Amino acid sequence: MSLRPLPFEARPIRRLHRPEPGEFWAHHSQEPVVLTGCMEDWKLLKELRARATAGQKLEFLGSLHGAEPVRYSTLPRGTGGHYHFQDSEARSTTYGPPQPRVPFDTFASQLLRSLNGESDSYVYLQAMFLDPGTPLWESLGPGVLPLLSEEQARPMLWAGSDGQVVNLHYDDFLNFICMLEGTKRVTVFAPELMPSMYHAPFDRMLNYAQASRVRMLEPDLERFPLFEQAMKEARVAVLEPGEVLFLPPMWWHHVESYGFNVMINNWVFPAPLEEIIALQENVTKALRLFQDATAAQRAEARAHYVRSVLVAAEAAGAPESGGAREAEEPRHAAHQDETRRLATRLPDSLRQQLTRYYDQFVFQVSGEPFPGQPGALAAMMERNAQGTNYFARD
């Protein structure tokens, strides 16, 4: 299958054949990796491979799914299948308006019409959770993936017509993308490239994910010149049926789907959900605490936070005391204590992301927190003046 050219060179993501769980989590879970051989026990993969047409494959999927209605989304042909951040919208959405719940065969019929060029819409069923014990769940092999514990197995079904493009975004969790049908190209950028990614305001998400304002396949480098630096660090994987892409938390990714496509993905939270929300609320408090600080005050505070607040428990040592603490406002001292306690509880990936949020948005190390959007931070804070969490999820 011919893939559209990328506008830059990207190095391939490393591949690894069926690692042992202990080896994977200890040595291979810090960066993206393509895993092979991990889906060879899946009945669903074998049965889809044995069927020649998209109609036959969808009929088999429907037989496993049963009578439970499904919800899918559509996008007009004129969009080119691109789901991307919209500056002009109060809230961007990844997909078109969801359709009412319908029987699976009704969805399948609409998808086939789209594939055959008989409709003016792209069709996509996304993030449909599978229940343990159902035929679809049981068709995914023992335990979904050999790398997952029973508690980590939370598979979701995605199925779409040819052409979907989900623009740059990142998630709070680990992601296993398991291809069953079709091809996906996933282009990724490391979390530390945040200053070059043109982060959208936290409450202007791409559906429920934090987003970039750059359209990766058509980057406007006059409008987003810093993205040129990120382009030099791009990595890419082309996934075929039977292959799994592992993405650690907070990695920016851009996903293109080619042909009739079916995948199962499985999210794994790197920490309890309560801790992820605590991280978001902590950053929200910090933004309010430092909103009127001068550049010099931000620089002085950052030096202290890096040294003794945003660090792991074993590196933090005893909190500062004496004159330095006595000179602080009580609200600053209290926030530092709260942040220190949070940082010692978080896994490395989230603690590092907490530091990136502080550098980019609180201490403004790279300048304008939302590059190319003067006043965007103040506007976001004004929109959410009564809220406890700028990372809106409603």
C-alpha positions in Angstrom: 0.0 0.0 0.0 1.3 3.4 -0.9 1.6 5.8 2.0 1.6 9.6 1.6 5.1 11.1 2.0 6.0 12.6 5.3 7.3 16.3 5.1 10.5 15.3 6.9 12.8 12.4 7.5 11.9 10.2 10.5 14.0 7.4 11.9 12.2 4.0 12.4 11.1 3.0 15.8 13.0 0.0 17.2 11.5 -3.5 16.8 11.6 -6.3 19.4 10.3 -9.8 19.1 8.1 -11.2 21.9 10.1 -10.1 25.0 9.6 -11.6 28.4 7.4 -9.4 30.6 10.1 -8.8 33.2 12.6 -7.9 30.5 10.2 -5.6 28.7 9.1 -3.6 31.8 12.7 -3.4 33.1 14.5 -2.5 29.9 12.2 -1.6 27.0 9.3 0.5 28.4 10.9 3.9 28.5 10.6 4.6 24.7 8.3 3.5 21.9 9.0 0.1 20.5 7.3 -2.1 17.9 6.6 -5.6 19.3 6.2 -8.6 17.1 5.0 -12.1 18.0 2.8 -10.9 20.8 -0.5 -11.5 19.0 0.2 -15.0 17.5 -2.3 -16.6 19.9 -5.2 -14.3 19.0 -8.1 -16.2 17.4 -9.4 -12.9 16.1 -6.3 -12.2 14.1 -6.3 -15.7 12.6 -10.0 -15.5 11.6 -9.7 -12.1 10.0 -6.7 -13.2 8.0 -8.7 -16.2 6.8 -11.4 -14.0 5.3 -10.9 -12.3 1.9 -13.1 -9.3 2.0 -13.9 -6.4 4.3 -17.6 -7.5 4.3 -16.6 -11.0 5.5 -14.3 -9.7 8.1 -17.0 -7.3 9.5 -19.6 -10.1 9.5 -17.2 -12.2 11.7 -16.6 -9.2 14.0 -20.3 -8.7 14.3 -20.8 -12.4 15.2 -18.4 -12.0 18.1 -19.8 -8.6 19.2 -23.4 -9.7 19.4 -26.5 -7.7 19.8 -25.1 -4.8 21.9 -25.6 -1.5 20.0 -22.5 0.5 19.1 -21.8 4.2 18.5 -19.6 5.4 15.7 -18.6 8.8 14.2 -18.4 10.2 10.8 -16.4 13.0 9.1 -17.2 14.6 5.7 -15.1 13.7 2.7 -14.1 17.4 2.4 -12.0 17.2 5.5 -9.7 14.6 3.9 -10.2 12.5 7.0 -8.2 14.8 9.2 -9.1 15.2 12.8 -7.0 18.1 14.1 -7.0 20.9 16.6 -9.1 23.9 15.6 -8.1 27.3 17.0 -11.5 28.7 16.3 -13.5 26.1 18.3 -14.3 26.3 22.0 -13.4 22.7 22.2 -11.9 20.6 19.4 -13.1 17.1 18.9 -11.1 14.2 17.5 -14.1 12.8 15.6 -17.2 14.0 13.9 -20.6 14.1 15.7 -21.3 10.6 17.2 -24.2 8.8 15.7 -27.0 7.3 17.8 -26.3 3.8 19.0 -27.1 1.2 16.3 -26.8 -2.5 15.8 -23.3 -3.6 14.8 -24.4 -4.6 11.3 -25.8 -1.1 10.7 -22.4 0.3 11.5 -20.7 -2.3 9.3 -23.0 -1.4 6.4 -22.1 2.3 6.7 -18.4 1.5 6.9 -18.6 -0.7 3.7 -20.5 2.1 1.9 -17.7 4.4 2.8 -15.0 2.0 1.7 -16.8 1.5 -1.6 -17.1 5.2 -2.3 -20.9 5.1 -1.9 -21.1 7.7 0.9 -19.7 11.2 1.4 -18.3 10.4 4.9 -15.5 8.7 6.6 -16.7 6.2 9.2 -15.0 5.3 12.5 -15.9 3.3 15.6 -13.4 4.2 18.3 -12.5 3.2 21.9 -15.3 0.6 22.4 -14.4 -1.1 25.6 -14.7 -4.9 25.6 -16.2 -6.7 28.6 -14.3 -9.7 30.1 -15.9 -13.0 29.3 -17.5 -11.8 26.0 -16.7 -13.6 22.8 -14.7 -10.6 21.5 -12.6 -10.5 24.6 -12.0 -14.2 24.5 -10.8 -14.0 20.9 -7.8 -11.9 21.9 -5.7 -14.7 23.3 -5.0 -15.5 26.9 -4.7 -12.2 28.9 -4.9 -10.0 25.7 -1.1 -9.5 25.6 1.5 -11.6 27.4 3.0 -8.4 28.8 -0.1 -7.4 30.7 -1.3 -8.5 34.1 -5.0 -9.3 34.6 -5.6 -5.9 36.1 -3.9 -4.1 33.2 -6.0 -5.8 30.5 -8.6 -3.2 29.3 -8.9 -3.8 25.5 -10.9 -1.4 23.2 -12.0 -1.9 19.6 -11.4 0.6 16.8 -12.6 0.0 13.3 -12.7 2.5 10.4 -12.9 3.1 6.7 -9.8 4.2 4.8 -8.2 7.6 5.4 -8.5 8.7 9.0 -5.7 11.0 10.2 -5.6 11.9 13.9 -3.2 14.8 14.4 -0.6 15.3 17.1 -1.7 14.6 20.7 -0.5 12.8 23.8 -2.0 10.7 26.5 -1.5 10.3 30.2 -1.2 6.5 30.0 0.8 3.8 28.4 -0.7 2.6 25.1 -0.5 -0.8 23.3 -1.7 -0.4 19.7 -2.5 -3.9 18.3 -3.1 -4.1 14.6 -5.6 -6.6 13.2 -6.5 -5.3 9.8 -5.1 -2.6 7.5 -2.1 -0.4 8.0 -1.4 2.4 10.5 1.6 4.8 10.3 2.3 6.4 13.7 4.8 9.2 13.9 6.0 10.1 17.4 7.9 12.9 19.2 9.5 12.7 22.7 7.9 14.5 25.6 10.9 16.7 26.1 10.2 18.3 22.7 7.2 20.2 24.3 8.6 23.7 23.7 8.7 23.0 19.9 5.2 21.3 19.7 3.0 24.3 20.0 0.9 22.9 22.8 -2.8 24.0 22.7 -4.4 25.4 25.9 -5.1 22.6 28.3 -8.9 23.1 28.0 -8.8 23.1 24.2 -8.2 19.4 23.7 -8.4 17.0 20.7 -11.3 15.1 22.1 -9.9 14.0 25.5 -6.2 14.4 24.7 -3.8 17.3 24.9 -3.0 18.5 21.4 -0.6 20.3 19.2 -1.7 23.2 17.0 0.6 22.1 14.2 -0.8 20.0 11.4 2.0 17.5 11.0 1.4 16.5 7.4 1.2 20.2 6.3 3.4 22.1 8.9 3.2 25.8 8.5 6.8 26.7 9.6 6.1 30.4 9.2 3.4 30.2 11.8 5.1 27.4 13.8 8.9 27.9 13.3 9.9 26.0 16.4 8.4 22.8 15.0 11.3 22.5 12.6 13.5 21.5 15.6 11.0 18.8 16.5 10.9 17.4 13.0 14.6 16.5 13.3 13.7 14.2 16.1 10.7 12.4 14.6 10.4 8.6 14.8 7.9 6.5 12.8 6.4 3.0 12.7 4.3 1.4 10.0 2.2 -1.2 11.6 0.8 -4.2 9.9 -1.6 -6.9 11.2 0.0 -8.9 14.0 2.2 -6.0 15.2 2.0 -4.0 18.4 3.2 -0.4 19.0 4.0 0.4 22.6 3.9 4.1 23.5 4.9 5.3 26.9 2.9 8.1 28.5 3.2 11.7 27.3 4.7 10.8 23.9 3.2 13.0 21.1 1.8 10.8 18.3 0.2 11.3 14.9 -1.8 8.4 13.5 -2.8 7.7 9.9 -5.0 4.8 8.9 -4.8 3.1 5.5 -7.4 0.8 4.0 -10.2 -0.9 6.0 -8.6 -0.8 9.5 -9.2 -2.7 12.7 -7.2 -2.5 15.9 -7.4 -3.3 19.5 -5.6 -0.9 21.9 -5.0 -1.2 25.6 -4.3 1.7 27.9 -2.4 1.2 31.1 -2.3 4.0 33.7 1.2 4.6 35.0 -0.2 5.6 38.3 -3.7 5.6 40.0 -6.1 8.0 38.2 -6.3 10.0 41.4 -2.6 10.8 41.2 -2.9 11.9 37.5 -5.7 14.3 38.6 -3.6 15.5 41.5 -0.8 16.3 39.0 -3.2 18.4 36.9 -4.6 20.2 39.9 -1.1 20.9 41.2 -0.1 22.5 37.9 -3.4 24.5 38.0 -2.5 25.9 41.5 1.0 26.7 40.4 -0.2 28.7 37.4 -2.4 30.8 39.6 0.4 31.2 42.3 2.9 32.5 39.8 0.6 34.4 37.4 1.8 37.8 38.5 5.5 36.8 39.1 8.3 38.6 37.2 10.8 36.8 35.1 13.4 37.1 37.8 11.1 35.7 40.4 10.2 32.8 38.2 13.9 32.0 37.6 14.6 32.1 41.3 11.7 29.9 42.1 12.6 27.4 39.4 16.1 27.0 40.8 14.6 26.1 44.2 11.9 23.8 42.7 14.5 21.9 40.6 16.8 21.5 43.6 14.4 20.4 46.3 10.7 20.2 45.2 10.3 18.5 41.7 12.5 15.5 42.6 12.2 11.9 43.8 12.1 11.2 47.5 15.6 9.8 47.5 17.0 12.9 45.9 15.0 15.6 47.7 16.7 15.5 51.1 15.3 17.5 53.9 13.1 20.6 53.0 14.9 23.9 53.3 14.4 25.6 56.6 15.4 28.8 58.4 15.5 32.2 56.7 14.7 31.0 53.2 11.4 29.3 54.3 10.6 32.1 56.7 10.8 34.7 54.0 8.2 32.9 51.8 4.5 33.6 51.8 2.6 30.8 53.5 0.8 29.9 50.3 4.1 29.4 48.5 5.5 27.3 51.3 2.4 25.2 51.4 2.4 24.6 47.7 6.0 23.6 47.7 5.3 21.0 50.4 2.3 19.7 48.4 4.3 19.5 45.2 7.2 17.7 47.0 4.8 15.1 48.4 3.3 14.6 45.0 6.6 14.3 43.2 7.8 11.6 45.6 4.7 9.5 44.8 4.8 9.7 41.0 6.5 7.3 38.7 9.5 8.7 36.8 7.5 9.4 33.6 4.9 11.5 35.4 7.4 13.3 37.6 9.4 14.3 34.5 6.2 15.5 32.9 5.3 17.5 36.0 8.7 19.2 35.7 8.1 19.9 32.0 4.7 21.5 32.8 6.4 23.7 35.4 9.2 24.7 33.0 6.9 25.5 30.1 3.9 27.0 31.7 4.7 28.1 35.3 8.4 29.2 35.0 8.1 29.9 31.3 11.7 28.9 30.6 11.1 28.9 26.8 9.3 32.2 26.8 5.6 32.5 25.8 3.9 29.4 27.4 1.7 28.9 24.3 4.0 30.0 21.5 2.3 32.0 18.8 -0.7 32.6 21.0 -0.1 35.8 23.0 -2.4 36.0 26.0 -3.5 32.4 25.6 -2.4 31.4 29.2 -4.3 34.4 30.7 -7.4 33.6 28.6 -7.4 29.9 29.7 -7.1 31.0 33.3 -10.0 33.4 32.9 -12.2 30.8 31.3 -11.6 28.4 34.2 -11.4 30.9 37.0 -13.7 28.9 39.2 -12.3 25.5 38.3 -9.7 23.3 40.2 -8.3 21.7 37.0 -7.4 23.4 33.8 -7.0 20.0 32.1 -10.7 19.9 31.5 -12.2 16.5 30.8 -15.9 17.2 30.8 
